[in-house]
Amino acid sequence: MAHGDITHIDIPVSDMQKAKSFYSELFGWQIAEAPGYEGYPMWRAPNQISGGGLAPRSADFSQPRSYVEVDSIDDTIAAALEAGGRVIMQKQPISDTSWWAAITDPDGNAIGLYEGTTEM
């Protein structure tokens, strides 16, 4: 993927089993947990391109969030702050070669940031 591409969409859920059944039956999504990512089942659409994860709902994660691939989370956060956005989750590691963070745009819309590579 390249800078600016949407990498995945996370959907917050309260009942993981119910959500897995709902999305797989409604849309035909394949949903499975990858080794090392237990508790975060990943979904893949029938086109084998679109996908994301089902993540526990929390006070600060209550709406679906799209993640955008960036060359540098640090540079992207700096540019977002300068343009009127704010940071809602600082850069955190996913693996030894990948990181994530979350910002909002000036209207308060949450946008996830992804940098690196993640092997499943």
PyMOL commands that set and color helices and strands:
alter all, ss='L'
color gray80, all
select helices_A, chain A and resi 16-27+73-82
alter helices_A, ss='H'
color red, helices_A
select strands_A, chain A and resi 6-13+30-32+42-44+51-56+65-69+86-95+98-104+110-116
alter strands_A, ss='S'
color yellow, strands_A
deselect
rebuild
show_as cartoon
